[in-house]
Amino acid sequence: MAGKIKIRITENGPYIVTGSIPLSRMTIDVDSNDEACNWREVERYPQRKSYALCRCGKSGNMPYCDGSHIKAQFDGTETASSE
């Protein structure tokens, strides 16, 4: 069982996820009508007590942060409506 799960969003940097939760990459399968029909796991990552997950999209070690956000001058300002 996982410990207390916590996700912290760092300013202009990665998501910090703690709590020893499993991490995997999923894809959406589509049916013959190109309609989404289910999620499927395509990769499982080694479980850790914590993860620094990329949110700038520039990491060379996805899904993990490798510090590329610094060189890319990533601006993590939230732009979505809160409504």
ZABA-797207 format. One record per atom (N, C-alpha, C): residue in three letters; z, x, y; residue number from 0; atom name. Coordinates in nm, 3 decimals, m for minus. Layout:
rest_pz_px_py_nr_atom
ALA_Z_X_Y_NUM_CA
...
***
This chain:
rest_pz_px_py_nr_atom
MET_0.000_0.084_m0.119_0_N
MET_0.000_0.000_0.000_0_CA
MET_0.000_0.088_0.124_0_C
ALA_m0.081_0.054_0.222_1_N
ALA_m0.090_0.131_0.346_1_CA
ALA_0.037_0.116_0.427_1_C
GLY_0.068_0.219_0.508_2_N
GLY_0.180_0.212_0.600_2_CA
GLY_0.141_0.128_0.720_2_C
LYS_0.217_0.142_0.827_3_N
LYS_0.186_0.069_0.949_3_CA
LYS_0.052_0.117_1.003_3_C
ILE_m0.042_0.026_1.017_4_N
ILE_m0.177_0.060_1.062_4_CA
ILE_m0.181_0.050_1.214_4_C
LYS_m0.237_0.154_1.276_5_N
LYS_m0.245_0.158_1.421_5_CA
LYS_m0.379_0.216_1.461_5_C
ILE_m0.444_0.155_1.562_6_N
ILE_m0.569_0.206_1.617_6_CA
ILE_m0.547_0.230_1.765_6_C
ARG_m0.568_0.353_1.807_7_N
ARG_m0.554_0.388_1.948_7_CA
ARG_m0.690_0.432_2.000_7_C
ILE_m0.729_0.379_2.115_8_N
ILE_m0.856_0.417_2.176_8_CA
ILE_m0.826_0.521_2.282_8_C
THR_m0.876_0.642_2.264_9_N
THR_m0.851_0.747_2.361_9_CA
THR_m0.949_0.736_2.477_9_C
GLU_m0.907_0.780_2.593_10_N
GLU_m0.992_0.771_2.711_10_CA
GLU_m1.114_0.860_2.694_10_C
ASN_m1.232_0.800_2.691_11_N
ASN_m1.359_0.871_2.677_11_CA
ASN_m1.366_0.958_2.552_11_C
GLY_m1.291_0.920_2.450_12_N
GLY_m1.288_0.997_2.325_12_CA
GLY_m1.286_0.905_2.204_12_C
PRO_m1.238_0.958_2.091_13_N
PRO_m1.246_0.885_1.965_13_CA
PRO_m1.142_0.775_1.950_13_C
TYR_m1.162_0.694_1.846_14_N
TYR_m1.059_0.604_1.797_14_CA
TYR_m0.967_0.688_1.710_14_C
ILE_m0.836_0.676_1.727_15_N
ILE_m0.740_0.742_1.640_15_CA
ILE_m0.681_0.633_1.552_15_C
VAL_m0.706_0.642_1.421_16_N
VAL_m0.662_0.542_1.325_16_CA
VAL_m0.558_0.606_1.235_16_C
THR_m0.440_0.544_1.227_17_N
THR_m0.334_0.594_1.139_17_CA
THR_m0.288_0.483_1.046_17_C
GLY_m0.230_0.523_0.935_18_N
GLY_m0.177_0.426_0.840_18_CA
GLY_m0.229_0.441_0.699_18_C
SER_m0.296_0.552_0.671_19_N
SER_m0.345_0.580_0.535_19_CA
SER_m0.430_0.467_0.478_19_C
ILE_m0.523_0.416_0.558_20_N
ILE_m0.609_0.308_0.510_20_CA
ILE_m0.739_0.366_0.453_20_C
PRO_m0.799_0.299_0.356_21_N
PRO_m0.927_0.344_0.302_21_CA
PRO_m1.038_0.329_0.408_21_C
LEU_m1.135_0.417_0.401_22_N
LEU_m1.246_0.415_0.496_22_CA
LEU_m1.377_0.421_0.419_22_C
SER_m1.468_0.329_0.450_23_N
SER_m1.598_0.328_0.383_23_CA
SER_m1.706_0.283_0.479_23_C
ARG_m1.830_0.316_0.444_24_N
ARG_m1.947_0.271_0.521_24_CA
ARG_m2.009_0.155_0.444_24_C
MET_m2.037_0.048_0.516_25_N
MET_m2.090_m0.073_0.456_25_CA
MET_m2.229_m0.102_0.512_25_C
THR_m2.307_m0.177_0.436_26_N
THR_m2.437_m0.226_0.484_26_CA
THR_m2.446_m0.375_0.454_26_C
ILE_m2.531_m0.442_0.525_27_N
ILE_m2.552_m0.585_0.501_27_CA
ILE_m2.678_m0.603_0.417_27_C
ASP_m2.664_m0.668_0.304_28_N
ASP_m2.780_m0.701_0.221_28_CA
ASP_m2.846_m0.827_0.276_28_C
VAL_m2.976_m0.836_0.258_29_N
VAL_m3.049_m0.955_0.300_29_CA
VAL_m3.121_m1.016_0.180_29_C
ASP_m3.140_m1.147_0.187_30_N
ASP_m3.209_m1.216_0.079_30_CA
ASP_m3.360_m1.216_0.104_30_C
SER_m3.434_m1.289_0.022_31_N
SER_m3.581_m1.290_0.033_31_CA
SER_m3.632_m1.352_0.163_31_C
ASN_m3.544_m1.422_0.235_32_N
ASN_m3.580_m1.480_0.366_32_CA
ASN_m3.531_m1.393_0.482_32_C
ASP_m3.493_m1.271_0.451_33_N
ASP_m3.437_m1.178_0.550_33_CA
ASP_m3.312_m1.232_0.618_33_C
GLU_m3.235_m1.313_0.545_34_N
GLU_m3.107_m1.365_0.594_34_CA
GLU_m2.995_m1.279_0.537_34_C
ALA_m2.896_m1.247_0.621_35_N
ALA_m2.781_m1.171_0.573_35_CA
ALA_m2.711_m1.251_0.464_35_C
CYS_m2.677_m1.183_0.354_36_N
CYS_m2.613_m1.257_0.245_36_CA
CYS_m2.481_m1.196_0.199_36_C
ASN_m2.461_m1.065_0.213_37_N
ASN_m2.332_m1.007_0.177_37_CA
ASN_m2.322_m0.862_0.225_37_C
TRP_m2.197_m0.815_0.232_38_N
TRP_m2.169_m0.675_0.265_38_CA
TRP_m2.164_m0.595_0.136_38_C
ARG_m2.211_m0.469_0.143_39_N
ARG_m2.208_m0.382_0.025_39_CA
ARG_m2.162_m0.243_0.068_39_C
GLU_m2.067_m0.187_m0.005_40_N
GLU_m2.019_m0.052_0.024_40_CA
GLU_m2.125_0.049_m0.020_40_C
VAL_m2.161_0.143_0.070_41_N
VAL_m2.259_0.244_0.035_41_CA
VAL_m2.199_0.385_0.033_41_C
GLU_m2.081_0.400_0.092_42_N
GLU_m2.016_0.531_0.090_42_CA
GLU_m1.867_0.513_0.111_42_C
ARG_m1.788_0.586_0.035_43_N
ARG_m1.643_0.584_0.051_43_CA
ARG_m1.600_0.725_0.092_43_C
TYR_m1.519_0.732_0.197_44_N
TYR_m1.472_0.860_0.248_44_CA
TYR_m1.335_0.892_0.191_44_C
PRO_m1.300_1.022_0.182_45_N
PRO_m1.167_1.058_0.132_45_CA
PRO_m1.058_0.995_0.220_45_C
GLN_m0.958_0.936_0.154_46_N
GLN_m0.851_0.870_0.228_46_CA
GLN_m0.759_0.973_0.291_46_C
ARG_m0.724_0.951_0.418_47_N
ARG_m0.637_1.040_0.493_47_CA
ARG_m0.526_0.959_0.557_47_C
LYS_m0.422_1.028_0.602_48_N
LYS_m0.314_0.961_0.675_48_CA
LYS_m0.362_0.914_0.811_48_C
SER_m0.457_0.989_0.870_49_N
SER_m0.512_0.950_1.001_49_CA
SER_m0.656_0.998_1.012_49_C
TYR_m0.729_0.931_1.099_50_N
TYR_m0.869_0.964_1.125_50_CA
TYR_m0.893_0.967_1.275_50_C
ALA_m0.979_1.057_1.322_51_N
ALA_m1.033_1.052_1.458_51_CA
ALA_m1.178_1.011_1.440_51_C
LEU_m1.211_0.889_1.475_52_N
LEU_m1.344_0.833_1.450_52_CA
LEU_m1.428_0.835_1.576_52_C
CYS_m1.551_0.885_1.563_53_N
CYS_m1.644_0.896_1.675_53_CA
CYS_m1.676_0.759_1.732_53_C
ARG_m1.680_0.750_1.865_54_N
ARG_m1.731_0.628_1.927_54_CA
ARG_m1.838_0.658_2.030_54_C
CYS_m1.875_0.787_2.046_55_N
CYS_m1.983_0.821_2.140_55_CA
CYS_m2.119_0.821_2.072_55_C
GLY_m2.120_0.832_1.939_56_N
GLY_m2.245_0.833_1.864_56_CA
GLY_m2.312_0.969_1.855_56_C
LYS_m2.248_1.075_1.904_57_N
LYS_m2.311_1.208_1.908_57_CA
LYS_m2.256_1.306_1.804_57_C
SER_m2.154_1.267_1.730_58_N
SER_m2.091_1.358_1.634_58_CA
SER_m2.189_1.406_1.528_58_C
GLY_m2.180_1.531_1.492_59_N
GLY_m2.259_1.585_1.383_59_CA
GLY_m2.188_1.568_1.250_59_C
ASN_m2.073_1.502_1.251_60_N
ASN_m1.992_1.484_1.131_60_CA
ASN_m1.947_1.337_1.120_60_C
MET_m2.041_1.245_1.143_61_N
MET_m2.007_1.102_1.140_61_CA
MET_m1.943_1.063_1.009_61_C
PRO_m1.847_0.976_1.006_62_N
PRO_m1.799_0.894_1.117_62_CA
PRO_m1.689_0.963_1.199_62_C
TYR_m1.661_1.088_1.166_63_N
TYR_m1.550_1.158_1.231_63_CA
TYR_m1.591_1.219_1.365_63_C
CYS_m1.496_1.227_1.455_64_N
CYS_m1.518_1.291_1.585_64_CA
CYS_m1.521_1.443_1.566_64_C
ASP_m1.618_1.508_1.629_65_N
ASP_m1.623_1.655_1.627_65_CA
ASP_m1.615_1.712_1.769_65_C
GLY_m1.578_1.629_1.866_66_N
GLY_m1.565_1.674_2.004_66_CA
GLY_m1.693_1.664_2.085_66_C
SER_m1.800_1.613_2.027_67_N
SER_m1.929_1.604_2.097_67_CA
SER_m1.922_1.517_2.222_67_C
HIS_m1.823_1.427_2.229_68_N
HIS_m1.810_1.340_2.346_68_CA
HIS_m1.785_1.420_2.473_68_C
ILE_m1.727_1.537_2.460_69_N
ILE_m1.698_1.621_2.577_69_CA
ILE_m1.828_1.674_2.637_69_C
LYS_m1.911_1.735_2.552_70_N
LYS_m2.040_1.789_2.600_70_CA
LYS_m2.131_1.676_2.649_70_C
ALA_m2.127_1.561_2.582_71_N
ALA_m2.212_1.448_2.620_71_CA
ALA_m2.159_1.374_2.742_71_C
GLN_m2.040_1.410_2.787_72_N
GLN_m1.975_1.342_2.899_72_CA
GLN_m1.969_1.191_2.875_72_C
PHE_m1.925_1.156_2.755_73_N
PHE_m1.916_1.017_2.714_73_CA
PHE_m1.824_0.938_2.807_73_C
ASP_m1.872_0.823_2.850_74_N
ASP_m1.793_0.732_2.932_74_CA
ASP_m1.758_0.612_2.845_74_C
GLY_m1.633_0.603_2.805_75_N
GLY_m1.589_0.496_2.716_75_CA
GLY_m1.540_0.372_2.788_75_C
THR_m1.576_0.357_2.913_76_N
THR_m1.534_0.239_2.989_76_CA
THR_m1.584_0.113_2.921_76_C
GLU_m1.493_0.019_2.900_77_N
GLU_m1.528_m0.109_2.837_77_CA
GLU_m1.618_m0.189_2.931_77_C
THR_m1.732_m0.235_2.879_78_N
THR_m1.825_m0.310_2.962_78_CA
THR_m1.845_m0.454_2.914_78_C
ALA_m1.790_m0.488_2.798_79_N
ALA_m1.806_m0.623_2.747_79_CA
ALA_m1.714_m0.720_2.822_79_C
SER_m1.757_m0.841_2.833_80_N
SER_m1.677_m0.944_2.897_80_CA
SER_m1.552_m0.970_2.814_80_C
SER_m1.442_m0.998_2.877_81_N
SER_m1.319_m1.029_2.804_81_CA
SER_m1.306_m1.178_2.778_81_C
GLU_m1.405_m1.256_2.814_82_N
GLU_m1.403_m1.401_2.789_82_CA
GLU_m1.443_m1.434_2.649_82_C
***
